[in-house]
Amino acid sequence: MKRLQHTHSAISKYKAVQMYLECGLGYKRVAKELNIPEASIRRWVKYYENEGMAGLEEKRGKSKGLNKGRPRKDPLSPEEELIRLRAENEYLKKLWALQRGERKP
């Protein structure tokens, strides 16, 4: 059976971290009380110690750069597309010839 992934808010992660750091509870005890895997608690404490509250924020799906995502390209003109396709055809012809064991000068 596939295990579901649960996303916890930064506030709930902070609560778990505080239970460990300030209340003196162990990883296992915090995990048991909050019904969260022990490895998650360990990871959150490590992130909190390294980065503070920012370490507990969700990082998945967020691009870091100014120009987020792949750069968009303008479509090729018909002439450029024809040149590209001709070059691709020549490349494939050479590849097929090599696979058949033929040699072309």
C-alpha positions in Angstrom: 0.0 0.0 0.0 1.4 3.4 -0.9 2.1 5.8 1.9 0.5 9.2 1.7 2.7 12.3 2.1 1.5 14.9 4.5 2.6 18.5 4.3 2.9 20.2 7.6 2.7 24.0 8.0 5.7 26.0 9.2 3.7 26.7 12.5 3.2 23.0 13.2 6.8 22.2 12.4 7.9 25.1 14.8 5.6 23.6 17.5 7.4 20.2 17.2 10.8 21.9 17.2 9.9 23.9 20.3 8.7 20.8 22.1 12.1 19.2 21.4 14.3 22.3 22.2 12.5 24.1 25.0 10.5 21.3 26.7 13.4 18.9 26.6 11.4 16.1 25.1 13.2 13.6 23.0 12.7 13.0 19.3 10.7 9.8 19.9 8.4 11.4 22.5 7.7 14.4 20.3 7.0 12.1 17.3 4.7 9.9 19.4 2.7 12.9 20.8 2.2 14.5 17.4 1.9 11.3 15.4 4.7 12.4 13.1 7.7 10.2 12.0 10.8 10.7 14.1 12.9 11.3 11.1 10.8 14.3 10.2 11.3 15.8 13.7 15.0 15.3 13.4 15.1 17.0 10.0 13.0 19.9 11.1 15.2 20.5 14.2 18.3 20.4 12.0 16.7 22.9 9.5 15.6 25.2 12.3 19.1 25.2 13.9 20.8 26.0 10.5 18.3 28.4 9.0 15.9 29.5 11.7 12.2 29.8 10.9 13.0 30.1 7.1 14.3 26.5 7.3 10.8 25.3 8.2 9.0 26.9 5.2 7.9 24.7 2.3 10.6 24.7 -0.4 9.1 22.4 -3.0 7.9 24.0 -6.2 9.5 27.3 -5.7 12.0 28.6 -8.2 14.9 30.6 -6.9 16.0 32.7 -9.9 14.7 36.0 -11.2 13.6 34.4 -14.5 11.7 31.5 -13.1 11.4 28.3 -15.2 12.9 27.6 -18.6 13.6 30.5 -20.9 11.0 30.8 -23.7 12.4 30.6 -27.2 10.9 32.4 -30.2 9.7 30.0 -32.8 12.0 29.4 -35.7 11.3 31.1 -39.0 10.4 28.7 -41.9 13.9 29.0 -43.3 15.6 28.3 -40.0 13.3 25.3 -39.4 14.2 23.9 -42.9 17.9 24.2 -42.2 17.5 22.5 -38.9 15.5 19.6 -40.4 18.0 19.1 -43.2 20.9 18.9 -40.7 18.8 16.5 -38.6 18.2 14.3 -41.7 21.9 14.2 -42.6 22.8 13.2 -39.0 20.2 10.4 -39.0 21.4 9.1 -42.4 25.0 8.9 -41.0 23.8 7.2 -37.8 21.8 4.6 -39.7 24.7 3.9 -42.0 27.0 3.4 -39.0 24.5 1.0 -37.4 24.4 -1.1 -40.6 28.2 -1.1 -40.8 28.5 1.0 -43.9 31.0 3.7 -44.2 30.3 7.0 -45.9 33.1 9.3 -46.9 
